[in-house]
Amino acid sequence: MSIDPRTDDLLDIAKWRLTPYQVLVLGFAGLIFVGALLLTSPLASTSGKPTPFVDALFTATSAVCVTGLVVVDTGSHWSLFGQLVIITLIQIGGLGIMSMATLIALLIGKKIQLRERLIMQEALNQLTMAGVVRLMIYVMKTTFIIELIGGTILAIRWFADYGPRGIYYGYWHAVSAFCNAGFDLFGDFRSLTGYVDDLTVNIVITLLIILGGIGFTVIADVWDNRRFSKFSLHTKLVLTVSAFLIIFGAAVISLLEWNNPDTLGGLSWQGKLLASYFQSVTPRTAGYNTLDIGKLESGTLFFLIILMFIGASPASTGGGVKTSTFGVLVLAIAAQISGKNDVEIFQRRIPVATVYKAFTVVFLSALLVILVTLALTVTEQAPFLNILFEVVSAFGTVGLSTGITPTLTVAGKLWLILTMFAGRVGPVTLALAIALRARKGALQLPEGRVIIG
């Protein structure tokens, strides 16, 4: 009796000791550990002294998980070697472990096997394996082209301020922005506050952030089809939710901060609009800021927490529960309120299983945030809102901070390290793990009624 080769492959897959999502988790963990070891080297610091391992581990985790939270100033503490290590970790972390492994395999002429294709499917948040290698190649090409264009514009702009060093700044920050990392080299933990009303810097950085956070599958769909009516349902939902959050976010921030003398109050109306737009884009999930986050109104901080928790889109360089998840939840709630049995949008019905996964991801993500916030209220001496802001920033791999990150205790740093790691790999691997393990039982139990609300 002959055996179908595809069946034989599946039998081999069943013998794996590690599932694809476990391979990804261990890959990220291994990269973080190697990065931490490199950053502890005396060569990595400007002082020539070893950096404490906890600080190096925090920085490596923040870089690999493309977060941007820092316990030491990136521009002044790390040497050129240290900065190059960080930006390399950001690039690998942003593209993903499997993207870089695929690039190396293709360069040496190695054939991509079924196991690698399954892991790539996991890494790119794809529902099927169809075209994952082609999409992975597209991801790498798109990334390098966008970073090259953005870096060139920024290099020209900053050459006027810093001379030849401005070229280095331009390309370094282009990679950091596109990967939604938020690391900067300007010193004193000030991010881009010196360019609050600089049109070129604001537009280029935000475009890099948006393109990096919108998702590679969306970019490919838009490039191939060019018309909204021809886009996939996923692309339509992501673009709609993203546009709404940016516009609505900018309006809310400008309303709350318009007369705040420490933020928007001293700017022209053009500067106020530009800064509001920038602060609306960056919480999802870039980490750059042109306003001092620590001086924002409490209402604005809470609003940014919501944006950070939502985060970027699937198959992107960003974190959070994702825009598509948020969109599905809103549609499900609207359907429930209107008495509809189905969740519908753009003349399509969203499967019930997808709604269940969205609720699961949001619930477990919120539970993680609650537990870590509770832990930090015990270990840290800081206002509750600042602690919550820090935790959600770590979970959403955002990198915005009210300024308490450098003052964290060792326990606080370790909690945020775990949160950044979970935020980068947790929601995605969880949702796909549920999808891979979905089973329809042979026996359907009778319904039981439960009173809700």
C-alpha positions as CSV (number, residue, x, y, z in Angstrom):
1,M,0.0,0.0,0.0
2,S,1.4,3.4,-1.0
3,I,1.4,6.3,1.4
4,D,0.7,9.9,0.2
5,P,3.9,11.9,0.7
6,R,1.9,14.6,2.3
7,T,0.6,12.1,4.9
8,D,4.1,10.9,5.5
9,D,5.2,14.5,6.2
10,L,2.4,15.0,8.6
11,L,3.4,11.8,10.4
12,D,6.9,13.2,10.7
13,I,5.5,16.5,12.1
14,A,3.7,14.6,14.8
15,K,7.0,13.3,16.1
16,W,8.5,16.7,16.7
17,R,9.3,17.4,20.3
18,L,8.7,21.2,19.8
19,T,5.7,22.8,18.1
20,P,6.3,25.6,15.6
21,Y,5.3,28.3,18.1
22,Q,7.6,26.8,20.8
23,V,10.5,27.0,18.3
24,L,9.7,30.8,17.8
25,V,9.5,31.4,21.5
26,L,12.9,29.7,22.1
27,G,14.4,31.5,19.2
28,F,13.5,34.9,20.6
29,A,14.7,33.8,24.1
30,G,18.0,32.6,22.6
31,L,18.6,35.8,20.7
32,I,17.9,37.9,23.8
33,F,20.4,35.9,25.8
34,V,23.1,36.3,23.2
35,G,22.4,40.0,22.9
36,A,22.6,40.4,26.7
37,L,26.0,38.7,26.7
38,L,27.3,41.0,24.0
39,L,26.0,44.1,25.8
40,T,27.7,43.1,29.1
41,S,31.0,43.3,27.3
42,P,33.2,46.3,28.2
43,L,33.4,47.0,24.4
44,A,29.6,47.8,24.4
45,S,29.8,50.8,26.9
46,T,31.4,54.2,26.5
47,S,33.0,53.9,29.9
48,G,34.8,50.7,29.0
49,K,33.3,48.9,32.0
50,P,30.9,45.9,31.9
51,T,27.2,46.8,32.1
52,P,25.3,45.0,34.9
53,F,23.7,41.8,33.4
54,V,20.2,42.8,34.4
55,D,20.5,46.1,32.6
56,A,22.0,44.4,29.5
57,L,19.3,41.8,29.6
58,F,16.6,44.5,29.9
59,T,18.1,46.3,26.9
60,A,18.5,43.2,24.8
61,T,14.9,42.2,25.6
62,S,13.6,45.6,24.7
63,A,15.5,45.6,21.4
64,V,14.6,42.0,20.3
65,C,10.9,42.6,21.3
66,V,11.1,46.0,19.5
67,T,9.9,47.9,22.6
68,G,12.1,50.9,23.3
69,L,12.0,51.0,27.1
70,V,15.5,51.6,28.4
71,V,17.1,51.7,31.9
72,V,20.3,53.4,30.6
73,D,20.5,56.1,27.9
74,T,21.1,54.6,24.5
75,G,23.0,57.5,23.1
76,S,25.4,58.1,26.0
77,H,25.8,54.8,27.7
78,W,26.4,52.5,24.7
79,S,29.5,52.7,22.5
80,L,29.4,52.4,18.7
81,F,29.7,48.6,19.1
82,G,26.9,48.5,21.7
83,Q,24.6,50.7,19.4
84,L,25.3,48.4,16.5
85,V,24.4,45.3,18.6
86,I,21.2,47.0,19.6
87,I,20.1,48.0,16.1
88,T,21.0,44.4,14.9
89,L,18.8,43.0,17.6
90,I,16.0,45.4,16.6
91,Q,16.2,44.4,12.9
92,I,16.2,40.7,13.7
93,G,13.5,41.1,16.3
94,G,11.4,43.2,14.0
95,L,11.6,40.9,11.0
96,G,11.4,37.8,13.1
97,I,13.8,34.9,13.7
98,M,12.4,32.9,10.8
99,S,12.7,35.7,8.4
100,M,16.5,35.9,9.0
101,A,16.8,32.1,9.0
102,T,15.0,32.0,5.7
103,L,17.3,34.7,4.2
104,I,20.4,32.7,5.2
105,A,18.9,29.5,3.9
106,L,18.1,31.0,0.5
107,L,21.5,32.6,0.3
108,I,23.2,29.3,0.7
109,G,20.8,27.5,-1.6
110,K,19.0,25.4,1.1
111,K,15.5,24.1,0.3
112,I,12.8,25.3,2.7
113,Q,11.3,22.1,4.2
114,L,7.7,21.6,5.5
115,R,8.8,22.2,9.1
116,E,10.3,25.6,8.3
117,R,7.2,26.5,6.3
118,L,4.9,25.7,9.3
119,I,7.1,27.9,11.5
120,M,7.0,30.7,9.0
121,Q,3.2,30.4,8.9
122,E,3.3,30.9,12.7
123,A,5.7,33.8,12.5
124,L,3.7,35.6,9.8
125,N,0.2,35.0,11.4
126,Q,-1.0,33.3,8.2
127,L,-4.0,31.0,8.2
128,T,-2.4,28.6,5.7
129,M,1.0,27.7,4.4
130,A,0.2,28.8,0.9
131,G,2.8,31.3,-0.3
132,V,4.6,31.7,3.0
133,V,8.1,31.6,1.6
134,R,7.1,34.1,-1.1
135,L,5.6,36.3,1.5
136,M,8.7,36.0,3.7
137,I,10.9,37.1,0.8
138,Y,8.5,40.0,0.1
139,V,8.7,41.0,3.8
140,M,12.5,41.2,3.7
141,K,12.6,43.1,0.4
142,T,9.9,45.5,1.5
143,T,11.7,46.1,4.8
144,F,15.0,47.0,3.3
145,I,13.5,49.2,0.6
146,I,11.4,51.2,3.1
147,E,14.2,51.5,5.6
148,L,16.6,52.7,2.8
149,I,14.2,55.4,1.6
150,G,13.3,56.6,5.0
151,G,16.9,56.5,6.2
152,T,18.1,58.5,3.2
153,I,15.6,61.3,3.9
154,L,16.5,61.4,7.6
155,A,20.2,61.3,6.8
156,I,19.9,64.3,4.6
157,R,17.9,66.1,7.2
158,W,20.2,65.4,10.1
159,F,23.4,65.9,8.1
160,A,22.6,69.6,8.5
161,D,22.5,69.3,12.3
162,Y,25.2,66.7,13.0
163,G,27.4,66.5,9.9
164,P,28.6,63.0,8.8
165,R,27.2,61.6,12.1
166,G,23.8,62.6,10.9
167,I,24.0,59.9,8.1
168,Y,24.5,57.3,10.8
169,Y,21.6,58.8,12.8
170,G,19.3,58.7,9.8
171,Y,19.7,55.1,8.9
172,W,19.9,53.9,12.5
173,H,16.6,55.7,13.4
174,A,14.9,54.5,10.2
175,V,15.4,50.9,11.2
176,S,14.3,51.6,14.8
177,A,11.2,53.5,13.5
178,F,10.1,50.9,10.9
179,C,10.6,48.1,13.4
180,N,8.5,50.1,15.8
181,A,11.3,49.9,18.4
182,G,11.5,53.6,19.6
183,F,15.2,53.5,20.5
184,D,17.0,56.9,19.9
185,L,20.6,58.2,20.1
186,F,19.9,61.8,21.1
187,G,20.7,61.4,24.8
188,D,19.1,62.3,28.1
189,F,16.1,60.0,27.4
190,R,14.6,62.8,25.3
191,S,13.6,60.9,22.2
192,L,12.5,63.3,19.4
193,T,11.3,66.1,21.7
194,G,13.8,68.4,19.9
195,Y,11.9,68.0,16.7
196,V,8.4,68.5,17.9
197,D,7.5,70.9,15.1
198,D,9.9,69.6,12.4
199,L,7.7,68.6,9.5
200,T,10.2,66.3,7.8
201,V,11.2,64.3,10.8
202,N,7.6,64.0,12.0
203,I,6.2,62.8,8.7
204,V,9.1,60.4,7.8
205,I,9.1,58.8,11.3
206,T,5.4,58.4,11.4
207,L,5.2,56.9,7.9
208,L,7.9,54.4,8.9
209,I,6.0,53.6,12.1
210,I,2.7,53.1,10.2
211,L,4.2,51.0,7.4
212,G,6.0,48.8,9.9
213,G,2.9,48.4,12.1
214,I,0.2,47.9,9.4
215,G,1.3,44.4,8.6
216,F,3.2,43.0,5.7
217,T,0.2,41.1,4.4
218,V,-1.7,44.3,4.2
219,I,1.2,46.1,2.4
220,A,1.3,43.2,-0.2
221,D,-2.5,43.3,-0.6
222,V,-2.6,47.1,-1.2
223,W,0.4,46.9,-3.6
224,D,-1.1,44.1,-5.6
225,N,-4.7,45.3,-5.8
226,R,-4.5,49.1,-5.5
227,R,-8.3,49.5,-5.0
228,F,-10.1,49.2,-1.7
229,S,-13.0,47.2,-3.2
230,K,-10.5,44.5,-4.2
231,F,-8.7,44.2,-0.8
232,S,-9.2,41.2,1.4
233,L,-11.5,41.5,4.4
234,H,-8.5,41.5,6.7
235,T,-6.9,44.4,4.8
236,K,-10.1,46.4,4.8
237,L,-10.6,45.9,8.6
238,V,-7.0,46.7,9.5
239,L,-6.9,49.9,7.3
240,T,-10.3,51.1,8.6
241,V,-9.4,50.5,12.3
242,S,-5.9,52.0,11.9
243,A,-7.2,55.2,10.2
244,F,-9.9,55.6,12.8
245,L,-7.5,55.2,15.7
246,I,-5.0,57.7,14.2
247,I,-7.6,60.4,13.5
248,F,-9.6,59.9,16.6
249,G,-6.5,59.6,18.7
250,A,-5.1,62.9,17.4
251,A,-8.4,64.7,18.0
252,V,-8.6,63.4,21.6
253,I,-4.9,64.3,22.4
254,S,-5.2,67.8,21.0
255,L,-8.4,68.3,23.0
256,L,-6.9,67.2,26.3
257,E,-3.5,68.9,25.8
258,W,-4.3,72.0,23.8
259,N,-3.8,74.4,26.7
260,N,-1.2,72.4,28.7
261,P,1.8,74.7,29.0
262,D,4.2,71.8,29.4
263,T,3.1,70.1,26.1
264,L,1.0,71.7,23.4
265,G,0.4,75.0,25.1
266,G,3.5,76.7,23.9
267,L,3.3,75.6,20.2
268,S,1.7,77.2,17.2
269,W,-1.6,75.7,16.0
270,Q,0.3,73.9,13.3
271,G,2.7,72.6,15.8
272,K,-0.1,71.5,18.1
273,L,-1.8,69.5,15.2
274,L,1.5,67.9,14.2
275,A,2.4,66.9,17.8
276,S,-1.1,65.5,18.4
277,Y,-0.8,63.5,15.2
278,F,2.6,62.2,16.1
279,Q,1.5,61.2,19.7
280,S,-1.5,59.4,18.2
281,V,0.6,57.3,15.9
282,T,3.5,56.4,18.2
283,P,1.6,54.5,20.9
284,R,0.8,51.8,18.3
285,T,3.5,50.7,18.9
286,A,6.6,52.7,18.2
287,G,7.8,54.4,21.4
288,Y,9.1,57.7,19.9
289,N,7.7,60.9,21.4
290,T,7.9,64.6,20.5
291,L,6.2,65.6,23.8
292,D,7.4,64.9,27.3
293,I,5.2,62.0,28.3
294,G,5.8,62.6,32.0
295,K,4.1,66.0,31.7
296,L,0.9,64.9,29.9
297,E,-2.4,65.2,31.6
298,S,-3.7,62.1,33.5
299,G,-6.5,61.8,31.1
300,T,-4.1,61.8,28.1
301,L,-1.9,59.1,29.8
302,F,-5.0,56.9,30.3
303,F,-6.0,57.4,26.7
304,L,-2.5,56.4,25.5
305,I,-2.7,53.3,27.6
306,I,-5.8,52.3,25.6
307,L,-4.0,52.9,22.3
308,M,-0.9,51.0,23.5
309,F,-3.0,48.0,24.6
310,I,-4.6,47.9,21.1
311,G,-1.3,48.1,19.4
312,A,-0.4,47.5,15.8
313,S,-1.7,44.9,13.2
314,P,-1.0,41.2,12.7
315,A,2.1,40.1,10.7
316,S,3.8,43.5,11.5
317,T,6.7,44.6,13.6
318,G,4.4,46.0,16.4
319,G,2.8,44.5,19.4
320,G,-0.4,44.8,21.4
321,V,-3.6,42.8,21.0
322,K,-3.8,44.0,17.4
323,T,-6.1,46.3,15.5
324,S,-8.0,43.4,13.8
325,T,-8.7,41.9,17.3
326,F,-10.0,45.2,18.5
327,G,-12.1,45.6,15.4
328,V,-13.7,42.1,15.7
329,L,-14.5,42.8,19.4
330,V,-16.2,46.1,18.6
331,L,-18.2,44.4,15.8
332,A,-19.2,41.5,18.0
333,I,-20.4,43.9,20.7
334,A,-22.3,45.9,18.1
335,A,-23.9,42.8,16.8
336,Q,-25.0,41.7,20.3
337,I,-26.5,45.1,21.0
338,S,-28.4,45.2,17.7
339,G,-29.7,41.6,18.2
340,K,-27.8,40.1,15.3
341,N,-26.6,36.5,15.4
342,D,-23.7,37.1,13.1
343,V,-20.7,39.5,13.2
344,E,-20.7,41.2,9.8
345,I,-18.6,43.8,8.0
346,F,-18.0,44.7,4.3
347,Q,-20.6,42.2,3.2
348,R,-18.8,39.4,4.9
349,R,-19.5,37.3,8.0
350,I,-16.7,36.8,10.6
351,P,-16.6,33.1,11.8
352,V,-17.6,32.6,15.5
353,A,-14.2,30.8,16.1
354,T,-12.4,34.1,15.2
355,V,-14.6,36.0,17.6
356,Y,-13.8,33.5,20.4
357,K,-10.0,33.8,19.7
358,A,-10.3,37.6,19.8
359,F,-12.0,37.5,23.2
360,T,-9.4,35.0,24.4
361,V,-6.4,37.1,23.4
362,V,-7.8,40.3,24.9
363,F,-8.8,38.5,28.2
364,L,-5.4,36.8,28.7
365,S,-3.6,40.0,27.7
366,A,-5.6,42.1,30.2
367,L,-5.0,39.4,32.9
368,L,-1.2,39.6,32.3
369,V,-1.3,43.4,32.5
370,I,-3.3,43.3,35.8
371,L,-1.0,40.7,37.4
372,V,2.2,42.6,36.5
373,T,0.8,45.9,37.5
374,L,-0.1,44.4,40.9
375,A,3.4,43.1,41.3
376,L,5.0,46.5,40.4
377,T,2.8,48.3,42.9
378,V,4.5,46.2,45.6
379,T,8.1,46.5,44.3
380,E,8.1,50.1,43.1
381,Q,7.5,53.5,44.7
382,A,5.6,55.3,41.9
383,P,2.1,56.6,41.2
384,F,-0.3,53.9,40.1
385,L,-1.1,55.5,36.7
386,N,2.7,55.7,35.9
387,I,3.1,52.0,36.8
388,L,0.1,50.9,34.7
389,F,1.4,53.1,31.8
390,E,4.8,51.4,32.1
391,V,3.4,47.8,32.1
392,V,1.0,48.4,29.2
393,S,3.9,50.0,27.3
394,A,6.0,46.9,27.9
395,F,3.2,44.5,27.0
396,G,2.3,46.4,23.8
397,T,6.1,46.6,23.0
398,V,5.6,50.4,22.7
399,G,8.5,51.9,24.7
400,L,6.8,55.1,25.9
401,S,7.6,55.9,29.5
402,T,6.6,58.6,32.1
403,G,10.3,58.4,33.2
404,I,10.2,55.7,35.9
405,T,12.1,53.0,33.8
406,P,15.6,53.9,34.9
407,T,14.6,54.0,38.6
408,L,13.0,50.5,38.6
409,T,14.2,47.9,41.2
410,V,15.8,44.7,39.9
411,A,12.5,42.9,40.6
412,G,10.7,45.6,38.6
413,K,13.1,45.2,35.7
414,L,12.6,41.5,35.7
415,W,8.8,41.8,35.7
416,L,9.0,44.2,32.7
417,I,11.4,41.8,30.9
418,L,8.9,39.0,31.2
419,T,6.1,41.4,30.1
420,M,8.0,42.6,27.0
421,F,8.7,39.0,26.0
422,A,5.1,37.9,26.5
423,G,3.9,40.9,24.6
424,R,6.1,40.1,21.6
425,V,5.4,36.4,21.3
426,G,2.4,35.8,23.6
427,P,-0.8,36.9,22.0
428,V,0.3,35.9,18.5
429,T,1.4,32.4,19.4
430,L,-1.6,31.9,21.7
431,A,-4.1,32.7,19.0
432,L,-2.4,30.4,16.4
433,A,-1.9,27.7,19.0
434,I,-5.6,27.7,19.5
435,A,-6.2,27.6,15.7
436,L,-3.8,24.7,15.3
437,R,-5.4,22.7,18.0
438,A,-9.0,23.3,17.0
439,R,-11.0,20.2,17.1
440,K,-14.7,19.5,16.6
441,G,-15.9,17.0,19.0
442,A,-17.8,14.0,17.8
443,L,-20.4,14.4,20.5
444,Q,-22.2,17.8,20.9
445,L,-23.5,18.3,24.4
446,P,-26.9,19.8,25.1
447,E,-27.1,23.5,25.8
448,G,-27.4,25.0,29.3
449,R,-28.6,28.5,30.1
450,V,-26.5,30.9,32.1
451,I,-27.7,34.4,33.2
452,I,-25.3,37.1,32.0
453,G,-25.3,40.7,33.2
